[in-house]
Amino acid sequence: MNLRSAEGLAQFVEANKGNVAFLRFKCGGLKQGKYSDWDIAVRDRTRGIEACEKLYQQAWLRIPRQYVIQHYYDWGQCDLLPVFEWNGFEYLESELFWSEVQQSEDGIPRPAFGHDAYIAWMTGLLWGRRFDRRYRDFIQLAAREDEQRFRQCLEAAFGAHLAQRLYRITERGDAAVATHWVGEMRAKLALRRFVNAPIKTINRVLAHWWCEMKFHWRLPFPWIGILGPDGSGKSTVIHLLTQKVRKSRLKFFVVHWIPALSLGTSSAQGPVTDPHAQAAKSSFLSYLQLGKIIGFWWWAIVRYLIHLRAKRELVFSDRFYLDLLADPKRYRFGASRKIAQWLFNLLPKPDRVIVLHSTPDVILSRKEEVSREELERQLESYRQIVKTSGDRATLVDCGKSPEEVADEIFREILKELSKRSR
């Protein structure tokens, strides 16, 4: 039973009678697709959470932020919105919103058309400086058909002058232009909220940042490191995992060996057909290489990986720095592995290390890129990584079908997610 079925939808509405309003749900030409999520305004957040738990049991992951309670289930993502704000600054008053909520002919409670489109527009603009083009016609239609409410929202949040500019571009179908005005919009919104309700605004802003700080300290999305020799199926398994969670809308950020310095730069490497073709580097160059590895990982962790894991994505490492200990020839490392291992202790560890492992015969039947002797040595090294990593590491037999391997790894991921649900 879930929101994707007519019966599950009706049960949720009944359990939350007078407490919910479905946003952008089959309204103004919008459709609910196979992979769509649900954004549902809730008057009482506790009652909404309890209804989700009663009807749908435990979610894969639940993240109760101040402005949204995110639920990730195997059948989809359900976000409960108790307020409409950006960083604690309310861009639509809850009292005004709920005063206009009505039950439609299909039995679904919905907000006023103008409020619904306004929220859809502001969510992308204020939070991400982006405009979702799927909502272009939806916003334009609402601005024309529910002009009074739409204008009222704009004027209350941004003042009459900026509201007029914003309304004009929506009326002519150019709502995307507002992405260039986001800085001004944020400043106007913050100033007006401080002037009109200073104590309430200060309390909400402080509460917002306290909540977000806690999520940045105890990250809700785990970091999963996958290791294994060539031929163990790492890339295939990661692809299957992304398909497995597609309906839930959980997202993976994949790092290949060493993360890029910024999100806009790919860290992916092309396929390696002869990983041991080149000779090892000198000790001096190898230690410089270690410095680069440690520097890149620390920079990426501080610069964007912590934020990604706090806000929206699991991090997957298709190989990571410990792989150098198992296969130093691949990275042309010619210095002491003991020193490398000691230096790697200075780096944060993945929450879960998955080591794909099998017999040499199975792996060589897939890829014969190294000798049997070298492969046996690598497999033993990977077993040692599992031993030294303690409870955070799991050995998975990659001799099974890719689907079975993906299922086993996903069970490990669910264990990590359940630790973080609140």
HELIX and SHEET records of a PDB file:
HELIX    1   1 ALA A    6  ALA A   15  1                                  10    
HELIX    2   2 ARG A   45  TYR A   56  1                                  12    
HELIX    3   3 SER A   94  SER A   99  1                                   6    
HELIX    4   4 PHE A  113  GLY A  128  1                                  16    
HELIX    5   5 ARG A  133  TYR A  135  5                                   3    
HELIX    6   6 ARG A  136  GLU A  145  1                                  10    
HELIX    7   7 GLU A  147  PHE A  158  1                                  12    
HELIX    8   8 ALA A  160  GLU A  171  1                                  12    
HELIX    9   9 ALA A  175  TRP A  181  5                                   7    
HELIX   10  10 VAL A  182  ASN A  196  1                                  15    
HELIX   11  11 PRO A  198  TRP A  217  1                                  20    
HELIX   12  12 LYS A  234  LYS A  244  1                                  11    
HELIX   13  13 SER A  283  ALA A  300  1                                  18    
HELIX   14  14 ILE A  301  LEU A  305  3                                   5    
HELIX   15  15 ILE A  306  LYS A  311  1                                   6    
HELIX   16  16 ASP A  323  ALA A  326  1                                   4    
HELIX   17  17 PRO A  328  TYR A  331  5                                   4    
HELIX   18  18 ARG A  337  PHE A  344  1                                   8    
HELIX   19  19 PRO A  360  ARG A  366  1                                   7    
HELIX   20  20 ARG A  372  SER A  389  1                                  18    
HELIX   21  21 GLY A  390  ARG A  392  5                                   3    
HELIX   22  22 PRO A  402  ARG A  420  1                                  19    
SHEET    1   A 5 VAL A  20  LEU A  23  0                                        
SHEET    2   A 5 TRP A  38  VAL A  42 -1                                        
SHEET    3   A 5 GLY A  76  LEU A  81  1                                        
SHEET    4   A 5 ILE A  69  TYR A  73 -1                                        
SHEET    5   A 5 LEU A  61  PRO A  64 -1                                        
SHEET    1   B 2 PHE A  84  TRP A  86  0                                        
SHEET    2   B 2 PHE A  89  LEU A  92 -1                                        
SHEET    1   C 2 GLN A 102  GLN A 103  0                                        
SHEET    2   C 2 PRO A 109  ARG A 110 -1                                        
SHEET    1   D 5 LYS A 251  VAL A 255  0                                        
SHEET    2   D 5 GLU A 313  ASP A 318  1                                        
SHEET    3   D 5 TRP A 223  LEU A 227  1                                        
SHEET    4   D 5 ARG A 352  HIS A 357  1                                        
SHEET    5   D 5 ALA A 393  ASP A 397  1                                        
END                                                                             
